[in-house]
Amino acid sequence: MKKMITILFLALGLSTFAQERGEGRKDLSNEEMATLSAKRLAMQLDLNEDQEMKLKTLYMTRMDAKEEGRAENAEKRAEMMEKREEMKE
């Protein structure tokens, strides 16, 4: 019985920890996310400032492309919903 209670508390603790970890990133802008990602990689690879700036630019370009893709997908979904409405009528 003690093992079951211990496992239950561990599972609850880990799930709570996992949920808290991702919440902070939603508050950051794309530029802040790019800066953090570039700094993290620069520290791991021991890069100089010029290389870090290039990484930041790369991350910003990548994030902008993702946002454009999301906007396009949202537009396509809206069009599909309109077509479905027309088909129902």
N, C-alpha and C positions, 0 to 999 in steps of 0.2 A: 504494500500500500504506500509506503514511504517513497518507493521508487517511482510510482505513478504520479504522486504529488510533485516530486522533484522534476520529473520530465515535463509535467504540465507547466510549472513555473518557468522552466528553461524555454519552452516553446513560446510562451507568452512574452517573455523578456526579449527573445530574439526577434519575434515578429514586430514588437513595438519599436525596437532599435532600427530595424530595416525600414519601417515606415518613416521615421524621423529623419533618416539620412537624406532622402530625396526631396524633402519639402523646402529646404533652403535654396535650392537651385532655381526654383520657380520665380524667386524674387529678383534674380539677377538679370541684367540686360544682356543682349548679345555681345556687346563690347566687353562687359565684365567677364562673361563666360569665356570669351576668346582670350582675354588677358590671363585669367587663371589657368586655362588649359596650356597656354604657351609658357607661362612661368613654371608650371609643374613639369612639363616636358624638358624645358631648358635646364632645370635643376637636375633632372634624372640623367640627361645626356651631357651636362656641363657645357652648354652652348654659350656663345657670346651674345651681346645685346643686339647686334645686327641680325643674327640668326633668330633670336627670340622675336624681334619685330616682324621678320618674314613669316614666322609661324603664326603670329597673331593675325597678320593680314590673310594668311591662308585660312585660318579658322573663321575669320569674319566673312570671307567669301563663301565658305562652305555653309555657314549659318544663314546667310542671306539667300543662298540657293534653296536651302531647306524651307525657308519661309515662303519663297515664291512658289515652290512646289505645293506647299500646304494651301496657299491661296488658290492656286489653280484647281486643286482637288476639291476645295470647298465650292468653287464655281461650277465644276462638273457635277457635283452632287446636287446643287440647286437646280441645274438644268435637268438632270435625271428625275428629280422630284416633280418638276413642272410637267415633264413628258408623261410621267406616271399618272399625274392628276388628269391630264388630257385624255389618256387612254381609259381611265375609269369613267369619264364622262361620255 
